[in-house]
Amino acid sequence: MDVIACVGLGNMGGPFAASLMLKDLRLAKEAALAANATTPLGFAAVDVYSLFADSGHGGDDFSAIVRYLRDGAHAGATD
């Protein structure tokens, strides 16, 4: 099964905006910190989605990050 096809290649204006995903990831990070839980992938996801949203993709469907990462749009970013 082609994962890229399954996520719809990040159709613009999709049903769940990347900015909303970032909000939820930040809430999960806060909860993890409060519980002293170790969630390195969750913390990394916050960083990646922050970069994605700050690059003008906050209104894109959250799945558009697949194309963003695959195409190297984040290359050269310092964060």
TARA-V886037 format. One record per residue. RES is the residue in one letter. OMEGA is omega in degrees with one decimal (999 if undefined). NEAR is the number of other ideal C-beta (glycine too) atoms within 10 Angstrom. D_FIRST is the distance of its C-alpha to the first C-alpha in whole Angstrom. Layout:
res = [RES:RES]
omega = [OMEGA:OMEGA]
near = [NEAR:NEAR]
d_first = [D_FIRST:D_FIRST]
This chain:
res = [M:D:V:I:A:C:V:G:L:G:N:M:G:G:P:F:A:A:S:L:M:L:K:D:L:R:L:A:K:E:A:A:L:A:A:N:A:T:T:P:L:G:F:A:A:V:D:V:Y:S:L:F:A:D:S:G:H:G:G:D:D:F:S:A:I:V:R:Y:L:R:D:G:A:H:A:G:A:T:D]
omega = [-179.2:-177.5:-179.8:179.1:-177.4:-178.4:173.4:178.4:171.8:176.9:-178.9:176.1:-177.4:-174.5:-179.4:-174.5:178.4:178.4:176.8:175.3:179.8:177.1:-179.7:177.9:177.7:176.5:178.2:177.9:178.1:179.9:178.9:178.5:180.0:-178.7:-176.0:178.9:177.5:-179.0:-175.5:178.8:176.5:178.5:178.1:178.7:176.7:-179.3:-177.8:179.4:174.9:177.8:-179.9:-179.2:179.9:178.0:176.8:-176.6:-178.7:179.9:178.5:173.3:-177.1:-178.7:179.0:177.7:178.8:179.0:179.8:179.8:-178.7:-176.5:177.6:-179.7:-178.3:-176.1:178.7:178.9:177.0:179.9:999]
near = [4:6:7:12:8:10:17:13:13:19:12:9:9:16:9:11:18:24:16:14:20:21:14:15:20:15:10:16:17:10:12:15:11:8:9:6:11:8:15:8:6:15:14:11:19:17:12:17:22:16:19:24:21:12:14:8:22:17:14:22:21:23:20:23:23:17:16:19:14:11:9:8:16:14:7:6:11:4:8]
d_first = [0:4:6:9:8:8:11:13:14:17:19:23:25:22:23:23:25:24:28:27:24:27:30:28:27:31:32:29:31:34:34:33:36:38:37:37:33:31:28:27:24:25:28:26:24:27:28:25:25:29:28:26:28:31:30:30:27:28:27:24:21:20:16:18:19:15:17:20:19:17:20:23:25:26:27:31:31:33:33]
